[in-house]
Amino acid sequence: MIYGHVEVDCDTLDDNVLIKADGLPTYNFANVIDDHLMGITHVMRGNEYLSSAPKYNLLYEALGWTPPLYVHLTPVMVEGTYKNKKTGEYQMAVDENGSPVLDEHGDPVKAIVKRKMSKSQGDPSFEDLLAEGYLVEAVINYLVLLGWSPRGEREFYTLKELEEAFDLEGLSKSPSFFDMQKLNWFNAEYVRKLSPEKYLEIATPWMAKVLDPAKFDFKRLAELLQGRTEVFSQLPDMIRFLAELPEYSPELFANKKQKSTPESAKAALEAALPLLEGIGEWTETELHDRVMEAIPGLGMKNGQFLWPVRIALSGQMSTPGGAFEIAYLLGREESLRRLKKGLEKL
């Protein structure tokens, strides 16, 4: 139904063995009987089995039955390393002269090849993707579009819509490529469409891997993370800095865009400490209002003040949320401790 009429010379076919020496039927024989008795009308399988179809058809005809319709699907390909199943050896990279390509340590480099996606080669299964924090709906939507086209620009479908739109005519004769970046993009779009309540429900066990739910406001953290989440398994690394301040270089305090220098950063943290120590109610609103009110009197731009404060609180360039959100999540005591440590670095 995909390749059209396929013709094979019978001289190229081996004789079919139907019953083995132990009296048990071979797979090919049992498969034909089983499919017929179950009333199978369409056989959908990988196109590597296309060469078996003539043998099946001869069996169907010999038994006086009508063969099913065949839909031989193209393989899903990936770019990755290839390991020989029998020898256990990887295919290694060679240059234009056929010589091995070596890394900086003088070791041979594994070749990156286009090959069929395979669990045995370390590629993820459907269950693996779900365990990594991909949403079921996103994975299904993406996988359906590998080798099948709805013949339009639209990319996002619910399962019900896919059931209604799917047809065999949209299947491709060409191999499709599994692109993890495209799947991540799909998943991020689905994550953004989740209700805040559903996002929090899914994100909570991932956040709890590195943060104590009794010490941190997970609801507020989820609000900051939802727009940044591609895959839920990324969350622990995104928020690990809240559990423990990572080691960081004082060079992070310098930022050309924010007009922050080591000197201005030192002045900002010296001003931030007494300012934050004097805040009574430790809320985001109070932190924001008091700090933004004080910045003009310090002779600084907003970025000059807030950049070093955020760096001192987080120890990293990129964070979910800014200085006020992070200070609120950390609490008064931990925030002041981290600001003092940042000042020591400067």
Secondary structure, 3 states (H helix, E strand, C coil): CCCCCCCCCHHHCCCCCCECCCCCECHHHHHHHHHHHCCCCEEEEEHHHHHHHHHHHHHHHHCCCCCCEEEEECCEEEEECCECCCCCCECECECCCCCECECCCCCECECCEEEECCHHHCCCCHHHHHHCCCCHHHHHHHHHCCCECCCCCCCCCCHHHHHHHCCHHHECCCCEECCHHHHHHHHHHHHHHCCHHHHHHHHHHHHCCCCCCCCCCHHHHHHHHHHHCCCHHHHHHHHHHHHCCCCCCHHHHCECCCCECHHHHHHHHHHHHHHHHCCCCCCHHHHHHHHHHHHHHHCCCHHHHHHHHHHHHHCCCCCCCCHHHHHHHHCHHHHHHHHHHHHHHC
